[in-house]
Every structure is written in C-alpha cells, then in structure tokens.
Amino acid sequence: MASSAGPLRDTSVVVVTLESSEVYIIVSLCTRTDTQVIYIDPTTGALRYTAKQGYDVFKSQNEALDHVTNSSKWLCKSVTHARAILGYAALGSFAVLLVATRLTASIPNLPGGGCVYTVTESQWIKVSLQNPQPQSKTENKNIQELTELDIDGKHYFCETRDITRPFPSRMPVHNPDEEFVWNKWFSMPFRNIGLPQHCIILLQV
C-alpha cells in the first residue's frame, strides 16, 4: 500500500544475482512503506511482477532479501546496492539495468517538499539471457551507444514532484512533459508491469 504522507525513507534498490545467473531487483521506494521484488526472466529478459504478498511484495527490504536468498537452492553471486533505477532493456543476448549508486541532493528542499537529486555515480548491470533474440546492426549500434553514455553529473530527477514544467507544477510526477524526459523508452518495462514509479523520470542537464 502506498504511503499518503511525505517520504518516510530514502529509496533503496538492491540487485541480487544468484549463482544460477538469475537476477532479482528489490525496490523500497520513499513513497511507499513496502518492498517489491522484480524478477528478470532469464530466458527472454522480460520483467516479472505479480503484486502477490509474500511472493514479490514484502513488509521490508530485509524480509524481501531473505526470501530471495533463502527460497533458492542457489547461492548469491553478487549484490549491488543503489539509490534509484534509471532504466532497463532486454537487448538480444543480454539485458541491461542502469542504476544510480550515488546521488547528490542538488536542491535538497523544494518549496512544499521534495528533493532534486543529481546522479553522481551510476552502474550498468549486464544480465546474460538464455534465449537470445537476433539483433540488427542498427540495434547493436544503438546498444553500444547506450551503454557508453556518460550519465554521471549530467542527469537529475525528483521522485515526488513534476520538474519538467514551470514550478510549481500541478501535474503528478508520473505524467511529465515527455519532451524533457531522457529515459522514457528505457523506463517502459517498469510501466508495462504496473510499476511506473520504480524507474525514476530522468532529465538531462
């Protein structure tokens, strides 16, 4: 259930990769009081989420982490801690997840609440897929260009306010002016599974 009050905590993202190469994205948003677990389908790269309590919705991040690591017979291979999800895409033989690992509060206190963060450090997490889809030369070029983009220090966001329009904007944060949104295409997989807020709306300086 979403919290109606202001942010109660900082958003936290934990990406867990098991020895089986399965990947789970554990997200605790500042605008909610619970934690969601998003599974990356190892065959197609599609994101999987059912909104089922005790399966991929938990009361806390620790409870979700325990479930992911204890319900599998595989050991944990790597854990990445992040502050926000910036985008995701399944691209042929692999998928890529872009997360912000460090943020700077560039405008810490917006009038009426909220904070604008600049991404100061980001990380690409590459996921190998078992059933690669063929990619054209153009798609491969786009993939290459995408993963070589320099995000750090040049992109910013606000989790609770629309900052794509003159401030104060009356529009909800997840109905931005798309002209200014850098990661619209890159955030679609989260919208498609009913979790639009789990990938932030990223703007470019």
Beta strands, then each sheet from edge to edge (+ up, - down):
strand 1: 12-18
strand 2: 23-28
strand 3: 35-40
strand 4: 47-48
strand 5: 57-58
strand 6: 76-82
strand 7: 84-91
strand 8: 94-107
strand 9: 116-128
strand 10: 155-158
strand 11: 203-204
sheet 1: 4+ 3- 2+ 1- 6+
sheet 2: 4+ 3- 5+
sheet 3: 7+ 8- 9+ 10- 11+
end
